[in-house]
Amino acid sequence: MDLMRGQGGIQMLLTAEQEAQQIVSTARNVKMTRLRQAKEEAEMEVVNYRSHLEAEYKKTLYETSGSSDSTEKRLEIETEKKIQRLKKAASEASPDVIAMLLKHITTIKT
């Protein structure tokens, strides 16, 4: 009878060991699955963050180039105004310059 009980005890220990191995194996599988999932989530966050930074960069680049266009237009307007002022000043001074030139050309020094 002791022999049967001993074999039964050994069988129970073997069964318990197999169950423990299954529990450990299942826990490892769950851990590996979770690690893969965490890695995928981290990679996704990196992709999202990178795209966010790229969008911010493009927005900043667009805004600065946009201000270049507005600066260019402002400078064109200012230049045109200055050209008009110079033309007006030249047309106002033109009769005086012509008179002075004629006076110097027609005056004979003796």
HELIX and SHEET records of a PDB file:
HELIX    1   1 ASP A    2  THR A  106  1                                 105    
END                                                                             
